[in-house]
């Protein structure tokens, strides 16, 4: 026991003080200096778009600016994908050794991330110091006022901890995280698109090409429209049926009534059908959720009777097609799978195509030894633009792009917010980002995707590099600003659509209920006044014909819902991308 003294009424343990000091020093690694930075730059953070001297200069800035926060322990959270696993396992360690700030990076499912975010926004209590939160919530964040406006933060309170070489204009997803006011609310950390996936080797087989042309009258290739996609699904499921004695299928999807079924649709399925209006990054005035906004960007309704399109002809058509394809052309059991259970299916090598595949899983699909990778490491598959439905028009978004982005909340104490902001910037800094992109294959910077290392690697990535280097990428965008409360509205989708998929209600009833329930929530937000003049202001109901007879969305039923199938030659498409053309 240590010798004790009594002073001013307090008993002070000398030994206790010494142990406390030693403990505090033990929490800050001795290598929290430039030598640690040099080690990480040499051993891990290669390649980089920066020279090693430039990387070192960035790390010197982090060391200097992080000094007041040395010894602090912070917590951040994200969904579980390879990119975030790298951040959690590798970048937290590097950041700790370089700056002395200890970061716990939790990995949980996307729905749980949103739940934690909601808890903090509603309670005002700090749950996490930063979130990697999808930019799908940009309409929520820009309206409620719970999230730190990064444009003002970087110029004001957070200026002293904002990386001079951050180069916000280098981020491809900057427009996705910008609110209607032109302010940046989130900083992109990773992004991936939902593209068309297909077996390039099967599509190039002379016998299959000949047989397909004889039956359908046009070439087997990348489908431009849903008619061609359906023909290809039918061809492989019903005509080819097996390859090398193994049953094969023309389509893959999932249908379990679970929260991720909602993502399947809110992630732009209706826009692929053509339900919304023209506009990039999102349709205006009607977006891919079927929500209409007025000239002041205030949501005015989801139902056709209010000028929305969530229960319009295109929305109902898209749900019918999804259900039909799932039952007729997908492998057994797909109807009962959720998002996570369906992921390994393509790697088994028994599916010809998938209309809706996230490029986030490219890393898993290029692993040697899987049935869909050749012995030389090149993929047997390719990715291409998703086909569009019969209501789609030139100038509309073509699909969804996830943009997981660093998000700071005002309820986080400023010192913890600053430390978390430093880690967020570390994860996307030019010193780190190119290596991280090679690990997770979720590019965020133009400078990274255009680096020579990706030119060299492109042949083994099935079109990912060409897609992200092309102007085509701008037609794939996240949920936009028309959605005023993503957490509240998103849960309606899987519940209502799940009832239709399970056969509990008709397609028409499901989409009518969805639109009605979305309008109820918009109405509650309006009455509560919590979003002020940025919030919903519902249109009065009118006969649906009033809106259906107007130009744009909601769109009246087409006379011909299945036009002639149209395909593209993939190699010509790839060349167009390389030359900077969309098609």
C-alpha positions in Angstrom: 0.0 0.0 0.0 1.2 3.5 -0.7 2.0 6.0 2.0 -1.0 8.3 2.4 -1.2 12.0 3.2 -4.1 14.2 4.2 -4.4 17.6 2.7 -7.3 20.0 2.6 -9.6 17.2 3.7 -8.7 14.9 0.9 -6.8 11.7 1.2 -4.3 11.3 -1.6 -2.6 8.0 -2.4 0.9 8.6 -3.9 1.0 5.1 -5.2 -2.5 5.5 -6.7 -1.4 8.7 -8.5 1.7 7.0 -9.9 -0.3 4.0 -11.1 -2.9 6.4 -12.7 -0.2 8.3 -14.6 1.5 5.1 -15.7 -1.9 3.7 -16.9 -2.6 6.9 -18.9 0.8 6.8 -20.6 0.3 3.1 -21.4 -2.8 4.0 -23.4 -0.7 6.2 -25.8 1.7 4.1 -27.8 5.3 5.2 -27.8 5.2 5.0 -31.6 2.6 7.7 -31.9 4.9 9.7 -34.0 6.4 10.1 -37.5 8.2 6.7 -37.3 4.9 5.0 -37.1 3.6 6.9 -40.1 6.7 6.0 -42.1 6.2 2.3 -41.2 2.5 2.3 -42.3 3.3 4.2 -45.5 6.0 1.8 -46.5 4.3 -1.4 -45.4 0.6 -0.8 -46.0 -0.4 2.4 -47.8 0.8 1.5 -51.2 -0.1 2.3 -53.9 -1.1 5.9 -53.4 -1.9 8.8 -55.7 0.6 10.7 -53.6 4.4 10.4 -53.5 5.7 9.0 -50.2 7.0 12.4 -49.2 3.4 13.8 -49.8 2.0 10.9 -47.8 4.4 11.7 -45.0 3.4 15.4 -45.1 -0.3 14.4 -44.7 0.6 12.1 -41.7 2.7 14.9 -40.1 -0.5 17.1 -40.2 -2.5 14.3 -38.5 0.1 13.9 -35.8 0.3 17.6 -35.1 -3.5 18.3 -35.1 -4.4 15.1 -33.2 -2.0 16.0 -30.3 -4.8 17.6 -28.1 -6.8 14.4 -28.4 -4.0 11.9 -27.7 -5.2 9.2 -25.4 -8.9 9.7 -26.2 -11.0 6.7 -27.1 -13.8 7.2 -29.5 -16.5 4.9 -31.1 -17.7 4.9 -34.7 -20.0 2.5 -36.5 -20.8 1.3 -40.0 -22.5 -1.6 -41.9 -20.5 -4.8 -42.5 -18.8 -4.8 -45.9 -15.2 -5.5 -46.8 -14.3 -1.8 -47.0 -15.4 -1.2 -43.5 -13.8 -4.4 -42.2 -10.5 -3.0 -43.5 -11.2 0.3 -41.7 -12.2 -1.6 -38.5 -9.3 -4.0 -38.4 -6.4 -2.1 -40.1 -7.0 1.6 -40.2 -8.0 1.9 -36.5 -4.7 0.3 -35.6 -2.7 2.6 -38.0 -4.6 5.7 -36.7 -3.9 4.7 -33.1 -0.2 4.2 -33.7 0.2 7.4 -35.7 -2.0 9.8 -33.6 -2.5 8.1 -30.2 -6.3 8.3 -30.6 -8.0 4.9 -30.0 -10.9 4.1 -32.3 -13.4 1.3 -31.8 -15.1 0.8 -35.2 -18.2 -1.3 -34.8 -19.5 -3.4 -37.7 -23.3 -4.1 -37.7 -26.1 -4.5 -40.3 -27.3 -1.4 -42.1 -30.7 -1.4 -40.5 -29.0 -1.4 -37.1 -26.8 1.5 -38.1 -30.0 3.5 -38.9 -31.6 2.4 -35.6 -28.6 3.6 -33.6 -28.6 6.9 -35.5 -32.3 7.4 -34.8 -31.7 6.8 -31.1 -29.1 9.4 -30.9 -31.1 11.9 -32.9 -34.2 11.4 -30.8 -32.6 11.2 -27.4 -29.8 13.8 -27.9 -27.5 11.3 -26.1 -24.2 10.4 -27.7 -24.3 6.8 -28.9 -21.4 6.9 -31.4 -19.0 9.7 -32.2 -19.4 9.3 -36.0 -21.5 7.2 -38.3 -20.8 5.8 -41.8 -24.4 6.4 -42.8 -25.8 6.0 -46.3 -26.4 9.2 -48.2 -29.9 7.9 -48.7 -30.7 9.9 -45.6 -29.6 13.2 -47.2 -33.2 14.4 -47.3 -33.6 13.5 -43.6 -30.3 15.1 -42.5 -30.8 18.3 -44.5 -34.2 18.9 -42.9 -34.2 17.9 -39.3 -31.1 19.8 -38.2 -29.5 17.0 -36.1 -26.6 16.5 -38.4 -23.5 18.8 -38.6 -23.5 20.8 -41.9 -19.9 19.9 -43.0 -19.6 22.9 -45.3 -19.9 25.3 -42.4 -18.1 22.9 -40.0 -15.0 22.8 -42.2 -15.0 26.6 -42.5 -15.8 27.3 -38.9 -15.8 25.2 -35.7 -14.0 22.3 -37.4 -11.6 24.3 -39.5 -8.6 23.5 -37.2 -9.1 19.8 -37.7 -9.9 19.8 -41.4 -7.3 18.2 -43.6 -5.9 20.9 -46.0 -5.4 18.1 -48.7 -8.9 16.6 -48.2 -9.8 17.8 -51.8 -13.6 17.5 -51.5 -14.0 18.1 -55.3 -12.1 14.8 -55.9 -15.0 12.8 -54.4 -17.2 11.2 -57.0 -20.2 11.1 -54.7 -20.1 14.7 -53.5 -23.4 15.5 -55.2 -25.1 12.6 -53.4 -24.3 14.1 -50.0 -25.3 17.7 -50.8 -28.6 19.1 -49.6 -31.1 21.3 -51.4 -29.3 24.2 -49.8 -26.1 23.4 -51.6 -24.4 22.4 -48.3 -22.4 19.2 -47.8 -23.9 17.1 -45.0 -21.9 13.9 -45.3 -18.4 12.9 -46.5 -18.3 9.9 -48.9 -16.4 6.9 -47.5 -17.3 4.2 -50.0 -19.7 3.8 -52.9 -21.0 1.0 -55.0 -23.7 0.6 -57.7 -26.4 -1.9 -58.4 -25.5 -3.1 -61.9 -26.4 -5.9 -64.3 -24.3 -9.1 -63.8 -24.0 -11.8 -66.3 -22.0 -14.9 -67.4 -19.8 -13.5 -70.1 -18.5 -17.0 -71.0 -22.1 -18.4 -71.5 -23.2 -15.4 -73.5 -20.3 -15.9 -75.9 -20.9 -19.6 -76.6 -21.6 -20.0 -80.3 -24.3 -22.7 -79.7 -26.2 -20.5 -77.2 -25.9 -17.4 -79.4 -27.3 -19.4 -82.4 -30.1 -20.9 -80.5 -31.1 -17.6 -78.9 -31.1 -15.8 -82.2 -33.3 -18.5 -83.8 -35.9 -18.3 -81.0 -36.0 -14.6 -80.3 -34.9 -13.0 -83.5 -32.1 -10.8 -82.1 -28.6 -11.3 -80.7 -27.8 -12.7 -77.2 -26.1 -9.8 -75.4 -26.4 -7.3 -72.6 -30.1 -6.5 -72.3 -31.1 -2.9 -72.8 -34.7 -3.3 -71.7 -36.7 -5.6 -69.4 -38.1 -7.4 -72.4 -34.7 -8.7 -73.4 -33.8 -9.5 -69.7 -37.0 -11.6 -69.5 -36.2 -13.4 -72.8 -32.7 -14.2 -71.6 -34.0 -15.5 -68.2 -36.5 -17.7 -70.0 -33.9 -19.0 -72.5 -31.4 -20.2 -69.8 -34.1 -21.5 -67.5 -36.3 -23.3 -70.0 -34.1 -23.9 -73.1 -30.6 -24.4 -71.8 -31.7 -25.8 -68.4 -28.3 -27.3 -67.6 -24.6 -27.0 -68.3 -22.1 -29.8 -67.8 -24.9 -31.8 -66.1 -25.6 -29.0 -63.6 -29.0 -27.3 -63.4 -28.7 -23.6 -64.3 -31.1 -20.6 -63.9 -31.8 -17.5 -65.9 -32.3 -15.1 -63.0 -31.4 -14.5 -59.3 -33.2 -12.5 -56.6 -34.6 -12.8 -53.1 -38.1 -12.5 -51.6 -38.1 -13.1 -47.9 -40.3 -10.7 -45.9 -37.6 -8.9 -44.0 -36.2 -5.3 -43.8 -33.7 -5.9 -46.7 -36.6 -6.6 -49.0 -37.4 -2.9 -48.7 -33.9 -2.0 -49.9 -34.5 -4.2 -52.9 -37.2 -1.7 -54.0 -36.2 1.7 -52.5 -32.8 1.1 -54.1 -34.3 2.4 -57.3 -36.3 -0.6 -58.6 -39.2 1.8 -59.5 -36.8 4.1 -61.3 -35.4 1.3 -63.3 -39.0 0.6 -64.4 -39.4 4.2 -65.2 -41.8 5.3 -62.5 -40.3 8.7 -61.7 -39.4 11.8 -63.6 -36.3 12.8 -65.6 -33.4 14.2 -63.6 -30.0 13.4 -62.3 -29.2 12.6 -59.5 -32.9 12.1 -58.9 -36.2 12.6 -60.7 -37.9 16.0 -60.2 -40.6 16.7 -59.3 -41.3 12.9 -58.7 -38.4 10.7 -57.5 -37.8 6.9 -57.5 -39.8 6.5 -54.2 -42.8 8.0 -56.0 -42.7 11.1 -53.8 -43.5 14.5 -55.5 -42.0 17.8 -54.3 -43.1 21.3 -55.1 -40.9 24.1 -56.4 -39.5 24.7 -52.9 -38.5 21.0 -52.5 -41.3 20.3 -50.0 -42.8 16.8 -50.3 -46.4 17.1 -51.4 -47.5 13.4 -51.7 -46.8 9.8 -52.7 -50.2 8.7 -53.9 -51.3 9.3 -57.5 -54.2 11.3 -56.1 -51.7 13.8 -54.7 -49.4 13.8 -57.7 -47.1 11.0 -56.5 -46.3 7.7 -58.2 -45.8 5.1 -55.5 -49.0 3.5 -56.5 -49.0 4.4 -60.2 -49.1 2.0 -63.1 -45.3 1.9 -63.5 -44.8 1.0 -59.8 -47.4 -1.8 -59.9 -45.9 -3.1 -63.2 -42.4 -3.2 -61.6 -43.6 -5.2 -58.6 -45.5 -7.7 -60.8 -42.4 -8.3 -62.9 -40.2 -8.8 -59.9 -42.6 -11.4 -58.5 -43.0 -13.1 -61.8 -39.3 -13.5 -62.5 -38.6 -14.6 -59.0 -41.0 -17.5 -59.2 -40.4 -18.5 -62.8 -36.6 -18.2 -63.4 -34.7 -18.0 -60.0 -33.1 -21.1 -58.3 -35.2 -23.1 -55.8 -35.4 -21.4 -52.4 -34.8 -17.8 -53.7 -38.3 -16.8 -52.7 -37.4 -17.5 -49.0 -34.0 -15.9 -49.0 -33.1 -12.6 -47.6 -30.4 -10.2 -49.0 -27.6 -11.9 -47.1 -28.6 -15.4 -47.9 -28.8 -14.7 -51.6 -25.3 -13.2 -51.9 -23.4 -16.5 -52.3 -25.7 -17.7 -55.1 -23.9 -16.2 -58.0 -20.6 -17.5 -56.9 -21.9 -21.0 -57.2 -21.8 -20.7 -60.9 -25.4 -21.8 -61.8 -27.0 -18.4 -62.6 -26.9 -16.7 -66.0 -27.7 -13.2 -65.0 -28.9 -10.8 -62.3 -30.6 -7.6 -63.1 -29.7 -6.0 -59.7 -26.3 -6.8 -58.3 -24.2 -4.6 -55.9 -20.7 -4.0 -57.0 -19.7 -4.0 -53.3 -19.4 -7.7 -53.7 -16.9 -7.6 -56.5 -14.1 -8.5 -54.1 -15.8 -11.8 -53.2 -16.6 -12.5 -56.8 -13.0 -12.3 -58.1 -11.5 -14.7 -55.6 -9.5 -17.5 -57.2 -11.0 -21.0 -56.8 -14.6 -20.0 -57.1 -16.7 -21.5 -60.0 -17.0 -18.0 -61.6 -13.3 -17.2 -61.9 -10.9 -18.6 -64.5 -7.6 -20.2 -63.6 -5.7 -17.1 -64.7 -7.7 -15.0 -62.3 -10.0 -13.3 -64.9 -13.7 -13.5 -64.2 -16.1 -15.6 -66.2 -18.7 -12.9 -65.6 -19.0 -9.2 -66.4 -21.0 -6.2 -65.1 -22.9 -3.8 -67.3 -25.7 -1.1 -67.1 -29.0 -2.4 -65.8 -31.8 -2.8 -68.3 -34.7 -0.4 -68.0 -38.4 -0.9 -67.9 -41.0 0.2 -70.5 -41.8 3.5 -68.6 -38.2 4.6 -68.6 -37.1 7.7 -70.7 -33.8 9.1 -71.7 -32.6 11.5 -69.0 -33.8 9.4 -66.0 -31.6 7.7 -63.5 -31.0 4.1 -64.4 -30.3 2.6 -61.0 -29.0 2.9 -57.5 -25.6 3.8 -56.1 -24.9 3.4 -52.4 -22.7 6.1 -50.9 -21.8 5.3 -47.3 -20.7 8.5 -45.8 -19.2 9.9 -42.7 -21.9 11.7 -40.7 -21.4 13.8 -37.6 -24.2 14.6 -35.1 -24.6 17.9 -33.2 -25.3 15.9 -30.0 -21.8 14.5 -30.0 -19.5 16.7 -27.8 -17.3 18.9 -29.8 -14.0 17.4 -28.7 -15.2 13.9 -29.5 -16.6 15.1 -32.8 -13.3 16.6 -33.8 -11.4 13.4 -32.9 -13.9 11.4 -34.9 -13.7 13.8 -37.8 -9.9 13.3 -37.8 -10.4 9.5 -38.1 -13.0 9.9 -40.9 -10.6 12.1 -42.9 -7.8 9.6 -42.3 -9.9 6.8 -43.8 -10.5 8.8 -47.0 -7.2 10.7 -47.2 -5.2 10.4 -50.3 -2.5 8.6 -48.3 -4.9 5.8 -47.5 -7.8 5.8 -50.0 -6.2 4.1 -53.0 -5.1 1.1 -51.0 -8.5 1.0 -49.3 -10.1 1.1 -52.7 -8.1 -1.9 -53.9 -9.1 -3.8 -50.8 -12.9 -3.1 -50.8 -13.4 -2.1 -54.5 -15.8 0.7 -53.5 -14.1 3.8 -55.1 -14.8 7.3 -53.9 -12.1 9.4 -55.5 -11.6 10.2 -59.2 -7.9 10.3 -58.7 -8.0 6.7 -57.3 -10.0 5.1 -60.0 -7.9 6.8 -62.7 -4.6 5.6 -61.2 -2.4 3.3 -63.2 -2.8 0.5 -60.7 -6.5 0.2 -61.6 -5.6 0.3 -65.3 -3.4 -2.7 -64.7 -6.1 -4.5 -62.6 -9.1 -3.7 -64.7 -9.1 -7.0 -66.7 -9.7 -8.9 -63.5 -12.5 -6.8 -62.2 -15.2 -7.5 -64.8 -16.0 -3.9 -65.9 -15.9 -2.2 -62.6 -13.0 0.2 -63.5 -14.5 1.0 -66.9 -17.8 1.8 -65.3 -16.4 4.2 -62.7 -14.2 5.9 -65.3 -17.2 6.5 -67.6 -19.9 9.2 -67.6 -22.3 6.3 -67.2 -21.8 6.3 -63.4 -23.8 9.5 -63.0 -27.0 7.7 -63.9 -26.8 5.5 -60.8 -27.6 7.5 -57.7 -28.7 7.1 -54.1 -32.0 8.1 -52.7 -32.4 11.8 -53.0 -33.7 14.8 -51.2 -37.4 14.2 -51.9 -37.4 11.6 -49.0 -37.8 13.7 -45.8 -37.5 10.9 -43.2 -35.8 7.8 -44.5 -36.0 5.7 -41.3 -39.7 6.2 -40.9 -40.6 5.7 -44.6 -38.2 2.9 -45.5 -39.8 0.4 -43.1 -43.1 0.8 -44.9 -41.7 -0.7 -48.1 -40.7 -4.2 -46.9 -43.9 -4.6 -44.9 -46.2 -3.8 -47.7 -44.3 -5.3 -50.6 -43.6 -8.4 -48.4 -47.4 -9.0 -48.1 -47.7 -9.0 -51.9 -44.7 -11.3 -52.4 -46.1 -13.7 -49.8 -49.5 -13.7 -51.6 -51.3 -12.1 -48.7 -52.6 -9.2 -50.8 -52.6 -8.2 -54.5 -49.9 -6.1 -56.1 -52.4 -3.2 -56.5 -53.5 -3.4 -52.8 -49.9 -3.5 -51.6 -48.8 -0.4 -53.6 -52.0 1.5 -52.7 -51.3 0.8 -49.1 -47.7 1.8 -49.4 -48.6 5.1 -51.0 -51.3 5.8 -48.4 -49.0 5.0 -45.5 -46.2 7.2 -46.9 -48.7 10.1 -47.1 -49.8 9.5 -43.5 -46.2 9.9 -42.3 -45.7 13.0 -44.5 -48.8 14.4 -43.0 -47.7 13.7 -39.4 -44.3 15.5 -40.1 -46.2 18.4 -41.6 -48.6 18.7 -38.6 -45.7 18.4 -36.1 -43.8 21.2 -37.8 -40.5 19.7 -36.9 -39.0 20.4 -40.3 -40.3 23.9 -40.7 -40.6 25.3 -44.2 -38.4 22.4 -45.4 -40.9 19.7 -44.5 -43.9 18.2 -46.3 -46.9 20.2 -47.3 -49.4 17.7 -48.7 -51.4 18.4 -51.9 -55.1 18.0 -51.6 -56.5 14.8 -53.2 -57.7 14.9 -56.7 -59.1 12.3 -59.1 -56.1 10.2 -60.3 -56.9 11.0 -64.0 -56.0 14.6 -63.3 -52.4 13.7 -62.7 -52.2 10.7 -65.1 -53.2 12.9 -68.0 -50.4 15.4 -67.3 -46.9 15.1 -68.8 -44.3 13.3 -66.7 -44.8 11.2 -63.6 -47.2 9.6 -62.6 -47.4 7.9 -66.0 -50.5 6.4 -67.5 -50.5 2.7 -68.5 -48.5 2.1 -71.6 -50.2 0.5 -74.6 -47.3 -2.0 -75.1 -45.8 -3.2 -71.8 -43.4 -5.6 -73.6 -41.6 -4.0 -76.5 -39.1 -5.9 -78.7 -36.1 -7.1 -76.7 -33.0 -5.0 -77.3 -29.4 -6.0 -76.5 -25.9 -4.5 -76.7 -22.6 -6.2 -77.6 -20.6 -6.1 -74.3 -17.2 -5.6 -75.9 -18.6 -2.6 -77.8 -20.2 -1.2 -74.7 -16.9 -1.6 -72.8 -15.1 0.3 -75.6 -17.6 3.1 -75.4 -17.0 3.4 -71.6 -13.3 3.5 -72.3 -13.8 6.3 -74.8 -15.9 8.3 -72.3 -19.3 7.6 -73.8 -22.3 6.4 -71.8 -23.1 3.7 -74.4 
